[in-house]
Amino acid sequence: MGDASVIHCSVGPDVIDPGAVLSRVGSDEDGAALLFVGVVRNHADGRPVSGMRYDAYLEMAQKELGEIAREAAEQLRTDRVAVEHRTGELDIGEVSVAIAVSSPHRAQSFDAARYVIEEIKKRLPVWKKEHYMDGSDRWVGGVVPPGTGTATGGVTKARTST
Amino acid sequence: MPLSVNTLFFASYRELVGASVLSVELVEGATVGDLVKELRSRGAPFDALPEEPAIAVNQTYAMMDEPLGQGDEIAFIPPVAGG
């Protein structure tokens, strides 16, 4: 397996086609294929939301997403992993992230898809700004990535939004 | 010999600082923490950055005591919110 099992990884402004991401995984050895889709929703903390803007540190996000996918493939022994994360201005209902995995049995696929989305939320250098129906906007509170701050100081994990 | 690094600011930090790229000169042997201190000592708007922001050095997350090298790319990373 190793690197060959990470089929596809991308971060950028192109519209995500979840079916196309799903079609990148799967093989004759796989009895399970799973697709997770993250979508922009129309509310946050009780406020109506009109859209979302995603910013990324593109080069690093691409690299980090590749590492996350590789970890999922190697540690959780999935057969194939494909993941895309969108950037730019998104409308309600648009897909912000799609994760597809396949494996011989279902458990690895569920575990791997969950791993990829949770690690994205912890460490992918991506930020989102919510636009509200009243015309205001706000950067969504996030998570301080591990491996930063001071060893003693305790910046490890912090605020989480969703 | 002074050490020159390129700092990058993203999302809320970019808006706070009013720039996405800034070249900074430091003394040889400076660390990530020294860079943050140097910027914050410049006063507004830099003093509004956290004392210990998350930092990536050459696209890898780094601790505050990591030494910097000539031409390093240092990114100030606000709390991340992908997905």
gemmi code that builds the backbone of each chain (N, CA, C; Angstrom):
import gemmi

chains = {
    "A": [
        ("MET", (0.835, -1.200, 0.000), (0.000, 0.000, 0.000), (0.867, 1.245, 0.000)),
        ("GLY", (0.981, 1.944, 1.150), (1.801, 3.143, 1.210), (1.216, 4.258, 0.391)),
        ("ASP", (2.095, 5.038, -0.238), (1.659, 6.231, -0.956), (0.668, 5.931, -2.072)),
        ("ALA", (0.796, 4.769, -2.653), (-0.032, 4.445, -3.810), (-1.514, 4.443, -3.465)),
        ("SER", (-1.834, 4.259, -2.156), (-3.234, 4.160, -1.782), (-3.908, 5.526, -1.664)),
        ("VAL", (-3.092, 6.607, -1.594), (-3.693, 7.935, -1.623), (-3.845, 8.317, -3.088)),
        ("ILE", (-5.085, 8.203, -3.550), (-5.320, 8.362, -4.969), (-5.288, 9.821, -5.392)),
        ("HIS", (-5.820, 10.685, -4.509), (-6.067, 12.039, -4.969), (-6.274, 12.977, -3.789)),
        ("CYS", (-5.697, 14.193, -3.863), (-5.788, 15.181, -2.801), (-5.734, 16.564, -3.421)),
        ("SER", (-6.699, 17.435, -3.156), (-6.546, 18.779, -3.699), (-7.249, 19.821, -2.848)),
        ("VAL", (-6.671, 21.029, -2.843), (-7.239, 22.183, -2.158), (-7.271, 23.304, -3.178)),
        ("GLY", (-8.438, 23.905, -3.416), (-8.482, 24.979, -4.395), (-9.895, 25.422, -4.699)),
        ("PRO", (-10.015, 26.365, -5.646), (-11.292, 27.028, -5.901), (-12.259, 26.251, -6.790)),
        ("ASP", (-11.837, 25.133, -7.358), (-12.728, 24.421, -8.282), (-13.918, 23.803, -7.551)),
        ("VAL", (-15.086, 23.851, -8.202), (-16.293, 23.236, -7.647), (-16.050, 21.742, -7.451)),
        ("ILE", (-16.481, 21.223, -6.283), (-16.272, 19.809, -5.983), (-17.454, 18.985, -6.495)),
        ("ASP", (-17.151, 17.941, -7.231), (-18.159, 16.992, -7.687), (-18.003, 15.720, -6.839)),
        ("PRO", (-18.882, 15.540, -5.822), (-18.694, 14.411, -4.895), (-18.677, 13.064, -5.613)),
        ("GLY", (-19.496, 12.925, -6.641), (-19.524, 11.659, -7.375), (-18.185, 11.357, -8.026)),
        ("ALA", (-17.545, 12.407, -8.511), (-16.241, 12.222, -9.152), (-15.187, 11.826, -8.123)),
        ("VAL", (-15.300, 12.399, -6.900), (-14.349, 12.038, -5.838), (-14.557, 10.571, -5.451)),
        ("LEU", (-15.826, 10.189, -5.305), (-16.137, 8.789, -4.954), (-15.632, 7.826, -6.023)),
        ("SER", (-15.755, 8.256, -7.283), (-15.376, 7.341, -8.364), (-13.869, 7.107, -8.426)),
        ("ARG", (-13.099, 7.925, -7.676), (-11.640, 7.734, -7.669), (-11.207, 6.573, -6.777)),
        ("VAL", (-12.089, 6.148, -5.846), (-11.705, 5.053, -4.954), (-12.436, 3.777, -5.372)),
        ("GLY", (-12.131, 2.714, -4.659), (-12.763, 1.436, -4.967), (-11.890, 0.582, -5.854)),
        ("SER", (-11.986, -0.720, -5.633), (-11.271, -1.673, -6.479), (-11.957, -3.018, -6.319)),
        ("ASP", (-11.536, -3.983, -7.078), (-12.155, -5.311, -6.989), (-11.949, -5.958, -5.622)),
        ("GLU", (-10.931, -5.460, -4.876), (-10.669, -6.027, -3.545), (-11.511, -5.377, -2.459)),
        ("ASP", (-12.194, -4.284, -2.804), (-12.906, -3.499, -1.793), (-14.390, -3.838, -1.747)),
        ("GLY", (-14.842, -4.221, -0.550), (-16.261, -4.462, -0.356), (-16.999, -3.246, 0.160)),
        ("ALA", (-16.254, -2.172, 0.474), (-16.883, -0.966, 1.016), (-16.286, 0.277, 0.383)),
        ("ALA", (-17.153, 1.207, 0.040), (-16.713, 2.534, -0.392), (-17.609, 3.535, 0.311)),
        ("LEU", (-17.005, 4.638, 0.800), (-17.748, 5.580, 1.626), (-17.432, 6.998, 1.179)),
        ("LEU", (-18.463, 7.835, 1.140), (-18.274, 9.229, 0.749), (-18.797, 10.132, 1.858)),
        ("PHE", (-17.938, 11.051, 2.348), (-18.395, 12.079, 3.283), (-18.381, 13.406, 2.553)),
        ("VAL", (-19.453, 14.169, 2.711), (-19.543, 15.472, 2.060), (-19.847, 16.535, 3.106)),
        ("GLY", (-19.028, 17.565, 3.179), (-19.286, 18.713, 4.050), (-19.930, 19.814, 3.224)),
        ("VAL", (-21.016, 20.393, 3.753), (-21.839, 21.332, 2.986), (-22.029, 22.621, 3.778)),
        ("VAL", (-22.101, 23.742, 3.096), (-22.348, 25.026, 3.756), (-23.814, 25.090, 4.184)),
        ("ARG", (-24.031, 25.319, 5.481), (-25.417, 25.336, 5.983), (-25.893, 26.775, 6.195)),
        ("ASN", (-27.206, 26.911, 6.338), (-27.789, 28.253, 6.324), (-27.977, 28.867, 7.706)),
        ("HIS", (-27.332, 28.306, 8.714), (-27.450, 28.880, 10.056), (-26.199, 28.588, 10.866)),
        ("ALA", (-25.904, 29.464, 11.839), (-24.791, 29.259, 12.755), (-25.137, 29.936, 14.068)),
        ("ASP", (-25.125, 29.164, 15.146), (-25.464, 29.698, 16.472), (-26.763, 30.487, 16.436)),
        ("GLY", (-27.725, 29.973, 15.708), (-29.033, 30.617, 15.664), (-29.137, 31.789, 14.709)),
        ("ARG", (-28.042, 32.151, 14.033), (-28.095, 33.275, 13.084), (-28.209, 32.752, 11.664)),
        ("PRO", (-29.068, 33.373, 10.857), (-29.169, 32.959, 9.453), (-27.896, 33.318, 8.682)),
        ("VAL", (-27.383, 32.357, 7.946), (-26.140, 32.523, 7.188), (-26.474, 32.549, 5.700)),
        ("SER", (-25.824, 33.466, 4.968), (-26.097, 33.580, 3.530), (-25.016, 32.934, 2.678)),
        ("GLY", (-23.842, 32.681, 3.262), (-22.765, 32.061, 2.497), (-21.498, 31.999, 3.329)),
        ("MET", (-20.463, 31.429, 2.735), (-19.229, 31.206, 3.482), (-18.043, 31.427, 2.560)),
        ("ARG", (-17.000, 32.070, 3.117), (-15.776, 32.227, 2.351), (-14.669, 31.387, 2.995)),
        ("TYR", (-13.996, 30.577, 2.178), (-12.887, 29.758, 2.677), (-11.569, 30.304, 2.161)),
        ("ASP", (-10.647, 30.583, 3.094), (-9.285, 30.967, 2.741), (-8.351, 29.821, 3.111)),
        ("ALA", (-7.252, 29.685, 2.388), (-6.296, 28.622, 2.717), (-4.869, 29.113, 2.504)),
        ("TYR", (-3.943, 28.543, 3.259), (-2.506, 28.660, 2.984), (-2.264, 27.509, 2.012)),
        ("LEU", (-2.457, 27.811, 0.720), (-2.647, 26.767, -0.285), (-1.553, 25.703, -0.328)),
        ("GLU", (-0.305, 26.155, -0.419), (0.785, 25.183, -0.589), (0.864, 24.258, 0.624)),
        ("MET", (0.746, 24.864, 1.817), (0.838, 24.045, 3.025), (-0.394, 23.161, 3.190)),
        ("ALA", (-1.573, 23.693, 2.841), (-2.802, 22.917, 2.992), (-2.758, 21.685, 2.091)),
        ("GLN", (-2.246, 21.861, 0.899), (-2.126, 20.738, -0.036), (-1.220, 19.651, 0.554)),
        ("LYS", (-0.084, 20.112, 1.111), (0.883, 19.186, 1.706), (0.286, 18.480, 2.933)),
        ("GLU", (-0.354, 19.271, 3.790), (-0.923, 18.735, 5.038), (-2.065, 17.749, 4.733)),
        ("LEU", (-2.872, 18.093, 3.738), (-3.982, 17.202, 3.375), (-3.444, 15.865, 2.850)),
        ("GLY", (-2.355, 15.930, 2.102), (-1.707, 14.706, 1.625), (-1.223, 13.850, 2.781)),
        ("GLU", (-0.668, 14.512, 3.818), (-0.183, 13.764, 4.979), (-1.339, 13.113, 5.732)),
        ("ILE", (-2.422, 13.871, 5.880), (-3.599, 13.329, 6.585), (-4.134, 12.103, 5.839)),
        ("ALA", (-4.251, 12.217, 4.535), (-4.769, 11.106, 3.734), (-3.833, 9.896, 3.811)),
        ("ARG", (-2.531, 10.176, 3.806), (-1.546, 9.086, 3.886), (-1.640, 8.387, 5.245)),
        ("GLU", (-1.796, 9.184, 6.314), (-1.943, 8.588, 7.649), (-3.185, 7.700, 7.701)),
        ("ALA", (-4.275, 8.187, 7.139), (-5.511, 7.396, 7.148), (-5.294, 6.087, 6.409)),
        ("ALA", (-4.626, 6.158, 5.274), (-4.421, 4.962, 4.460), (-3.508, 3.965, 5.171)),
        ("GLU", (-2.440, 4.488, 5.809), (-1.450, 3.585, 6.398), (-1.887, 3.070, 7.765)),
        ("GLN", (-2.373, 3.989, 8.613), (-2.700, 3.572, 9.983), (-4.002, 2.798, 10.029)),
        ("LEU", (-4.938, 3.157, 9.171), (-6.254, 2.522, 9.252), (-6.441, 1.480, 8.149)),
        ("ARG", (-5.403, 1.281, 7.380), (-5.356, 0.224, 6.371), (-6.555, 0.232, 5.417)),
        ("THR", (-6.875, 1.444, 4.969), (-7.844, 1.511, 3.884), (-7.112, 1.213, 2.585)),
        ("ASP", (-7.855, 0.918, 1.584), (-7.218, 0.648, 0.306), (-6.951, 1.959, -0.430)),
        ("ARG", (-7.964, 2.825, -0.492), (-7.807, 4.052, -1.273), (-8.475, 5.240, -0.586)),
        ("VAL", (-7.849, 6.414, -0.725), (-8.375, 7.645, -0.138), (-8.312, 8.748, -1.178)),
        ("ALA", (-9.408, 9.499, -1.338), (-9.422, 10.677, -2.209), (-10.114, 11.801, -1.448)),
        ("VAL", (-9.529, 12.990, -1.466), (-10.128, 14.095, -0.706), (-9.913, 15.427, -1.412)),
        ("GLU", (-10.957, 16.250, -1.399), (-10.875, 17.596, -1.987), (-11.438, 18.607, -1.000)),
        ("HIS", (-10.780, 19.764, -0.869), (-11.280, 20.865, -0.041), (-11.364, 22.123, -0.891)),
        ("ARG", (-12.482, 22.776, -0.821), (-12.749, 23.953, -1.652), (-12.258, 25.223, -0.974)),
        ("THR", (-11.919, 26.233, -1.774), (-11.622, 27.577, -1.269), (-12.473, 28.587, -2.037)),
        ("GLY", (-12.541, 29.809, -1.502), (-13.277, 30.885, -2.174), (-14.661, 31.083, -1.581)),
        ("GLU", (-15.507, 31.797, -2.327), (-16.859, 32.120, -1.846), (-17.830, 30.990, -2.194)),
        ("LEU", (-18.505, 30.454, -1.187), (-19.451, 29.349, -1.395), (-20.856, 29.776, -0.978)),
        ("ASP", (-21.839, 29.325, -1.733), (-23.240, 29.562, -1.391), (-23.753, 28.451, -0.476)),
        ("ILE", (-24.908, 28.691, 0.120), (-25.560, 27.660, 0.935), (-25.768, 26.408, 0.081)),
        ("GLY", (-25.455, 25.250, 0.654), (-25.668, 23.994, -0.046), (-24.482, 23.559, -0.891)),
        ("GLU", (-23.502, 24.454, -1.063), (-22.328, 24.047, -1.856), (-21.412, 23.159, -1.012)),
        ("VAL", (-20.704, 22.292, -1.697), (-19.823, 21.330, -1.033), (-18.478, 21.979, -0.723)),
        ("SER", (-18.080, 21.966, 0.561), (-16.786, 22.535, 0.959), (-15.708, 21.470, 1.026)),
        ("VAL", (-16.109, 20.239, 1.318), (-15.119, 19.163, 1.417), (-15.776, 17.843, 1.032)),
        ("ALA", (-15.036, 17.003, 0.326), (-15.516, 15.653, 0.004), (-14.382, 14.672, 0.278)),
        ("ILE", (-14.720, 13.605, 0.988), (-13.744, 12.576, 1.363), (-14.300, 11.229, 0.918)),
        ("ALA", (-13.565, 10.515, 0.096), (-13.989, 9.182, -0.322), (-12.908, 8.185, 0.072)),
        ("VAL", (-13.339, 7.063, 0.631), (-12.401, 6.008, 1.002), (-12.998, 4.665, 0.604)),
        ("SER", (-12.121, 3.704, 0.368), (-12.613, 2.346, 0.131), (-11.679, 1.357, 0.809)),
        ("SER", (-12.239, 0.217, 1.192), (-11.475, -0.786, 1.923), (-12.161, -2.145, 1.746)),
        ("PRO", (-11.443, -3.211, 2.069), (-12.041, -4.542, 1.930), (-13.324, -4.670, 2.754)),
        ("HIS", (-13.318, -4.103, 3.994), (-14.498, -4.195, 4.863), (-14.909, -2.812, 5.339)),
        ("ARG", (-16.148, -2.673, 5.813), (-16.705, -1.343, 6.087), (-16.022, -0.592, 7.223)),
        ("ALA", (-15.540, -1.324, 8.236), (-15.027, -0.639, 9.427), (-13.870, 0.310, 9.092)),
        ("GLN", (-12.938, -0.165, 8.257), (-11.798, 0.696, 7.910), (-12.256, 1.962, 7.197)),
        ("SER", (-13.254, 1.832, 6.338), (-13.720, 3.003, 5.596), (-14.356, 4.035, 6.528)),
        ("PHE", (-15.223, 3.572, 7.445), (-15.836, 4.515, 8.394), (-14.757, 5.174, 9.246)),
        ("ASP", (-13.825, 4.385, 9.760), (-12.770, 4.940, 10.616), (-11.905, 5.936, 9.847)),
        ("ALA", (-11.564, 5.598, 8.619), (-10.653, 6.447, 7.850), (-11.322, 7.762, 7.460)),
        ("ALA", (-12.585, 7.710, 7.043), (-13.277, 8.945, 6.661), (-13.403, 9.868, 7.862)),
        ("ARG", (-13.728, 9.273, 9.013), (-13.833, 10.055, 10.251), (-12.481, 10.666, 10.607)),
        ("TYR", (-11.421, 9.877, 10.482), (-10.076, 10.366, 10.791), (-9.733, 11.568, 9.917)),
        ("VAL", (-9.989, 11.449, 8.633), (-9.616, 12.532, 7.702), (-10.369, 13.820, 8.042)),
        ("ILE", (-11.670, 13.762, 8.282), (-12.412, 15.000, 8.554), (-11.998, 15.597, 9.906)),
        ("GLU", (-11.766, 14.742, 10.909), (-11.364, 15.278, 12.220), (-9.979, 15.918, 12.151)),
        ("GLU", (-9.055, 15.309, 11.416), (-7.706, 15.885, 11.293), (-7.740, 17.172, 10.472)),
        ("ILE", (-8.596, 17.230, 9.457), (-8.762, 18.471, 8.690), (-9.134, 19.599, 9.650)),
        ("LYS", (-10.068, 19.320, 10.545), (-10.534, 20.360, 11.467), (-9.464, 20.752, 12.475)),
        ("LYS", (-8.553, 19.837, 12.796), (-7.493, 20.124, 13.765), (-6.296, 20.834, 13.148)),
        ("ARG", (-5.921, 20.511, 11.917), (-4.599, 20.927, 11.425), (-4.558, 21.503, 10.032)),
        ("LEU", (-5.611, 21.426, 9.231), (-5.493, 21.964, 7.881), (-5.512, 23.497, 7.944)),
        ("PRO", (-4.498, 24.170, 7.357), (-4.473, 25.641, 7.437), (-5.508, 26.268, 6.487)),
        ("VAL", (-6.748, 26.187, 6.933), (-7.904, 26.712, 6.199), (-8.771, 27.482, 7.195)),
        ("TRP", (-9.347, 28.588, 6.721), (-10.182, 29.430, 7.591), (-11.469, 29.751, 6.874)),
        ("LYS", (-12.544, 29.972, 7.660), (-13.790, 30.317, 6.994), (-14.427, 31.539, 7.639)),
        ("LYS", (-15.004, 32.345, 6.772), (-15.694, 33.555, 7.221), (-17.163, 33.394, 6.874)),
        ("GLU", (-18.006, 33.480, 7.905), (-19.446, 33.374, 7.684), (-20.009, 34.722, 7.279)),
        ("HIS", (-20.825, 34.705, 6.240), (-21.587, 35.897, 5.857), (-23.005, 35.709, 6.375)),
        ("TYR", (-23.516, 36.710, 7.094), (-24.858, 36.594, 7.669), (-25.876, 37.349, 6.814)),
        ("MET", (-27.135, 36.951, 6.991), (-28.213, 37.556, 6.209), (-28.316, 39.059, 6.452)),
        ("ASP", (-27.881, 39.528, 7.630), (-27.976, 40.967, 7.920), (-26.828, 41.770, 7.304)),
        ("GLY", (-25.960, 41.097, 6.522), (-24.889, 41.807, 5.827), (-23.555, 41.817, 6.555)),
        ("SER", (-23.547, 41.388, 7.816), (-22.290, 41.343, 8.557), (-21.549, 40.036, 8.267)),
        ("ASP", (-20.305, 39.947, 8.710), (-19.580, 38.681, 8.575), (-18.598, 38.504, 9.728)),
        ("ARG", (-18.065, 37.277, 9.856), (-17.214, 36.961, 10.992), (-16.358, 35.735, 10.674)),
        ("TRP", (-15.059, 35.800, 11.041), (-14.207, 34.605, 10.934), (-14.671, 33.598, 11.977)),
        ("VAL", (-14.868, 32.380, 11.574), (-15.351, 31.342, 12.476), (-14.220, 30.921, 13.410)),
        ("GLY", (-14.516, 30.859, 14.715), (-13.528, 30.436, 15.702), (-13.045, 29.037, 15.389)),
        ("GLY", (-11.759, 28.786, 15.560), (-11.211, 27.497, 15.145), (-10.402, 26.819, 16.222)),
        ("VAL", (-9.483, 25.991, 15.781), (-8.677, 25.138, 16.648), (-7.207, 25.502, 16.458)),
        ("VAL", (-6.462, 25.600, 17.572), (-5.021, 25.834, 17.481), (-4.355, 24.508, 17.124)),
        ("PRO", (-3.625, 24.447, 16.006), (-3.070, 23.153, 15.572), (-2.046, 22.614, 16.565)),
        ("PRO", (-1.984, 21.285, 16.731), (-0.946, 20.691, 17.572), (0.434, 20.962, 16.986)),
        ("GLY", (1.457, 20.905, 17.855), (2.828, 21.110, 17.376), (3.205, 22.569, 17.268)),
        ("THR", (2.403, 23.451, 17.895), (2.712, 24.877, 17.892), (2.728, 25.377, 19.337)),
        ("GLY", (3.113, 26.639, 19.530), (3.151, 27.219, 20.874), (4.390, 26.766, 21.624)),
        ("THR", (4.262, 26.588, 22.947), (5.395, 26.161, 23.756), (5.079, 24.820, 24.398)),
        ("ALA", (6.135, 24.042, 24.659), (5.950, 22.712, 25.237), (5.297, 22.809, 26.612)),
        ("THR", (5.666, 23.852, 27.366), (5.138, 24.001, 28.722), (3.917, 24.913, 28.767)),
        ("GLY", (3.837, 25.777, 27.776), (2.828, 26.842, 27.837), (1.410, 26.384, 27.617)),
        ("GLY", (1.259, 25.270, 26.958), (-0.077, 24.725, 26.862), (-0.912, 25.197, 25.698)),
        ("VAL", (-0.303, 25.777, 24.650), (-1.112, 25.995, 23.457), (-1.111, 24.672, 22.704)),
        ("THR", (-2.114, 23.910, 22.880), (-2.187, 22.674, 22.108), (-3.490, 22.638, 21.361)),
        ("LYS", (-4.554, 22.420, 22.115), (-5.871, 22.429, 21.484), (-6.678, 23.498, 22.166)),
        ("ALA", (-7.546, 24.127, 21.447), (-8.346, 25.135, 22.132), (-9.745, 25.148, 21.594)),
        ("ARG", (-10.181, 26.337, 21.280), (-11.552, 26.572, 20.869), (-11.958, 25.738, 19.666)),
        ("THR", (-13.138, 25.276, 19.719), (-13.655, 24.545, 18.583), (-15.045, 25.077, 18.261)),
        ("SER", (-15.405, 25.062, 17.026), (-16.623, 25.763, 16.633), (-17.795, 24.834, 16.351)),
        ("THR", (-17.521, 23.748, 15.708), (-18.638, 22.881, 15.335), (-18.593, 21.632, 16.176)),
    ],
    "B": [
        ("MET", (25.737, 38.792, 11.072), (24.973, 38.978, 9.832), (23.482, 38.870, 10.133)),
        ("PRO", (22.699, 39.833, 9.685), (21.265, 39.768, 10.004), (20.588, 38.633, 9.254)),
        ("LEU", (19.496, 38.209, 9.845), (18.728, 37.092, 9.310), (17.458, 37.682, 8.713)),
        ("SER", (17.198, 37.385, 7.456), (16.007, 37.926, 6.810), (15.004, 36.808, 6.560)),
        ("VAL", (13.765, 37.004, 7.031), (12.724, 35.985, 6.819), (11.491, 36.637, 6.197)),
        ("ASN", (10.694, 35.811, 5.531), (9.435, 36.277, 4.950), (8.281, 35.815, 5.826)),
        ("THR", (7.514, 36.753, 6.346), (6.377, 36.361, 7.165), (5.094, 36.463, 6.346)),
        ("LEU", (4.207, 35.511, 6.564), (2.909, 35.481, 5.874), (1.789, 35.565, 6.907)),
        ("PHE", (0.737, 36.291, 6.554), (-0.425, 36.423, 7.453), (-1.671, 35.978, 6.711)),
        ("PHE", (-2.492, 35.192, 7.392), (-3.699, 34.660, 6.755), (-4.962, 35.056, 7.523)),
        ("ALA", (-6.067, 35.093, 6.786), (-7.420, 35.234, 7.352), (-7.478, 36.402, 8.334)),
        ("SER", (-7.873, 36.132, 9.593), (-8.063, 37.226, 10.556), (-6.746, 37.954, 10.843)),
        ("TYR", (-5.623, 37.243, 10.828), (-4.332, 37.906, 11.073), (-3.968, 38.840, 9.910)),
        ("ARG", (-4.309, 38.426, 8.694), (-4.033, 39.275, 7.537), (-4.832, 40.577, 7.653)),
        ("GLU", (-6.087, 40.456, 8.044), (-6.918, 41.658, 8.185), (-6.415, 42.533, 9.322)),
        ("LEU", (-5.962, 41.893, 10.385), (-5.474, 42.636, 11.544), (-4.199, 43.417, 11.209)),
        ("VAL", (-3.273, 42.748, 10.530), (-1.984, 43.365, 10.207), (-2.108, 44.292, 9.000)),
        ("GLY", (-3.069, 44.006, 8.118), (-3.239, 44.829, 6.925), (-2.283, 44.481, 5.808)),
        ("ALA", (-1.674, 43.301, 5.898), (-0.750, 42.845, 4.847), (-0.731, 41.335, 4.846)),
        ("SER", (-0.409, 40.742, 3.706), (-0.314, 39.289, 3.675), (1.138, 38.820, 3.698)),
        ("VAL", (2.069, 39.691, 3.301), (3.487, 39.328, 3.297), (4.296, 40.476, 3.882)),
        ("LEU", (5.292, 40.127, 4.680), (6.139, 41.139, 5.302), (7.531, 40.548, 5.471)),
        ("SER", (8.547, 41.290, 5.032), (9.920, 40.829, 5.227), (10.425, 41.384, 6.564)),
        ("VAL", (11.066, 40.538, 7.359), (11.525, 40.969, 8.688), (12.995, 40.594, 8.847)),
        ("GLU", (13.783, 41.532, 9.424), (15.191, 41.251, 9.713), (15.348, 40.952, 11.199)),
        ("LEU", (16.089, 39.900, 11.481), (16.302, 39.482, 12.870), (17.792, 39.240, 13.067)),
        ("VAL", (18.214, 39.114, 14.330), (19.620, 38.777, 14.567), (19.817, 37.280, 14.355)),
        ("GLU", (21.041, 36.911, 14.036), (21.352, 35.513, 13.808), (21.014, 34.694, 15.059)),
        ("GLY", (20.472, 33.514, 14.862), (20.112, 32.663, 15.993), (18.712, 32.918, 16.515)),
        ("ALA", (17.981, 33.838, 15.893), (16.631, 34.156, 16.356), (15.701, 32.950, 16.202)),
        ("THR", (14.731, 32.875, 17.097), (13.746, 31.791, 17.063), (12.390, 32.325, 16.619)),
        ("VAL", (11.446, 31.399, 16.469), (10.058, 31.774, 16.178), (9.557, 32.774, 17.222)),
        ("GLY", (9.834, 32.478, 18.493), (9.393, 33.358, 19.581), (9.983, 34.748, 19.459)),
        ("ASP", (11.266, 34.825, 19.063), (11.918, 36.135, 18.889), (11.236, 36.941, 17.786)),
        ("LEU", (10.849, 36.263, 16.712), (10.160, 36.942, 15.617), (8.826, 37.526, 16.100)),
        ("VAL", (8.080, 36.726, 16.853), (6.790, 37.202, 17.350), (7.007, 38.408, 18.269)),
        ("LYS", (8.002, 38.315, 19.155), (8.300, 39.431, 20.080), (8.685, 40.684, 19.306)),
        ("GLU", (9.542, 40.513, 18.299), (10.007, 41.648, 17.491), (8.808, 42.353, 16.836)),
        ("LEU", (7.912, 41.569, 16.241), (6.751, 42.177, 15.577), (5.837, 42.861, 16.588)),
        ("ARG", (5.554, 42.185, 17.698), (4.642, 42.767, 18.693), (5.206, 44.045, 19.305)),
        ("SER", (6.561, 44.137, 19.344), (7.189, 45.330, 19.931), (7.040, 46.553, 19.029)),
        ("ARG", (6.615, 46.336, 17.779), (6.430, 47.460, 16.872), (5.162, 48.253, 17.179)),
        ("GLY", (4.348, 47.752, 18.085), (3.105, 48.450, 18.428), (1.992, 48.126, 17.461)),
        ("ALA", (0.985, 48.995, 17.415), (-0.190, 48.727, 16.585), (0.197, 48.660, 15.109)),
        ("PRO", (-0.400, 47.743, 14.334), (-1.411, 46.764, 14.752), (-0.811, 45.447, 15.255)),
        ("PHE", (0.556, 45.357, 15.207), (1.175, 44.051, 15.493), (0.982, 43.600, 16.934)),
        ("ASP", (0.838, 44.569, 17.849), (0.704, 44.171, 19.253), (-0.645, 43.493, 19.535)),
        ("ALA", (-1.523, 43.494, 18.531), (-2.796, 42.780, 18.711), (-2.673, 41.299, 18.358)),
        ("LEU", (-1.530, 40.896, 17.779), (-1.295, 39.457, 17.539), (-1.124, 38.763, 18.889)),
        ("PRO", (-1.499, 37.490, 18.981), (-1.311, 36.769, 20.259), (0.170, 36.667, 20.616)),
        ("GLU", (0.458, 36.503, 21.910), (1.852, 36.328, 22.341), (2.429, 35.024, 21.806)),
        ("GLU", (1.574, 34.014, 21.699), (2.032, 32.715, 21.189), (1.105, 32.221, 20.094)),
        ("PRO", (1.147, 32.856, 18.943), (0.295, 32.375, 17.851), (0.840, 31.055, 17.314)),
        ("ALA", (-0.020, 30.280, 16.664), (0.476, 29.104, 15.954), (1.293, 29.593, 14.758)),
        ("ILE", (2.427, 28.942, 14.529), (3.344, 29.349, 13.459), (3.719, 28.119, 12.638)),
        ("ALA", (3.870, 28.323, 11.333), (4.461, 27.288, 10.488), (5.748, 27.843, 9.883)),
        ("VAL", (6.813, 27.049, 9.954), (8.082, 27.416, 9.340), (8.265, 26.550, 8.095)),
        ("ASN", (8.383, 27.202, 6.961), (8.514, 26.486, 5.690), (7.445, 25.396, 5.547)),
        ("GLN", (6.207, 25.790, 5.887), (5.009, 24.954, 5.685), (4.923, 23.746, 6.601)),
        ("THR", (5.623, 23.815, 7.751), (5.475, 22.779, 8.778), (5.248, 23.477, 10.120)),
        ("TYR", (4.283, 22.998, 10.914), (4.015, 23.618, 12.204), (5.264, 23.581, 13.070)),
        ("ALA", (5.485, 24.663, 13.821), (6.709, 24.782, 14.606), (6.399, 25.330, 15.992)),
        ("MET", (7.250, 24.948, 16.957), (7.131, 25.447, 18.319), (7.826, 26.807, 18.407)),
        ("MET", (7.568, 27.521, 19.500), (8.101, 28.872, 19.651), (9.631, 28.906, 19.753)),
        ("ASP", (10.244, 27.799, 20.199), (11.703, 27.823, 20.383), (12.469, 27.356, 19.133)),
        ("GLU", (11.756, 27.130, 18.035), (12.444, 26.665, 16.822), (13.317, 27.778, 16.231)),
        ("PRO", (14.599, 27.473, 15.959), (15.476, 28.485, 15.368), (15.119, 28.748, 13.907)),
        ("LEU", (15.329, 29.977, 13.475), (14.998, 30.359, 12.107), (16.245, 30.416, 11.248)),
        ("GLY", (16.077, 30.203, 9.952), (17.186, 30.262, 9.009), (16.949, 31.328, 7.955)),
        ("GLN", (18.024, 31.692, 7.282), (17.971, 32.708, 6.237), (16.906, 32.360, 5.191)),
        ("GLY", (16.015, 33.320, 4.909), (15.028, 33.128, 3.854), (13.845, 32.253, 4.219)),
        ("ASP", (13.731, 31.867, 5.496), (12.608, 31.004, 5.906), (11.266, 31.686, 5.625)),
        ("GLU", (10.258, 30.850, 5.348), (8.883, 31.318, 5.161), (8.124, 31.041, 6.460)),
        ("ILE", (7.750, 32.114, 7.152), (7.135, 31.985, 8.473), (5.678, 32.420, 8.378)),
        ("ALA", (4.761, 31.483, 8.593), (3.336, 31.805, 8.474), (2.693, 31.916, 9.847)),
        ("PHE", (1.955, 33.003, 10.047), (1.141, 33.177, 11.262), (-0.213, 32.530, 10.982)),
        ("ILE", (-0.536, 31.506, 11.755), (-1.695, 30.659, 11.486), (-2.790, 30.920, 12.531)),
        ("PRO", (-3.846, 31.618, 12.174), (-4.970, 31.757, 13.112), (-5.565, 30.379, 13.389)),
        ("PRO", (-6.322, 30.228, 14.493), (-6.976, 28.942, 14.746), (-7.686, 28.451, 13.485)),
        ("VAL", (-7.425, 27.201, 13.119), (-7.884, 26.708, 11.817), (-9.348, 26.269, 11.881)),
        ("ALA", (-10.039, 26.380, 10.757), (-11.482, 26.095, 10.740), (-11.903, 25.499, 9.395)),
        ("GLY", (-11.167, 24.468, 8.975), (-11.524, 23.834, 7.704), (-12.717, 22.898, 7.858)),
        ("GLY", (-13.084, 22.278, 6.763), (-14.163, 21.306, 6.790), (-15.482, 21.895, 6.322)),
    ],
}
model = gemmi.Model(1)
for chain_id, residues in chains.items():
    chain = gemmi.Chain(chain_id)
    for i, (resn, *xyz) in enumerate(residues, 1):
        res = gemmi.Residue()
        res.name, res.seqid = resn, gemmi.SeqId(i, " ")
        for name, pos in zip(("N", "CA", "C"), xyz):
            atom = gemmi.Atom()
            atom.name, atom.element = name, gemmi.Element(name[0])
            atom.pos, atom.b_iso = gemmi.Position(*pos), 0.0
            res.add_atom(atom)
        chain.add_residue(res)
    model.add_chain(chain)
structure = gemmi.Structure()
structure.add_model(model)
structure.setup_entities()
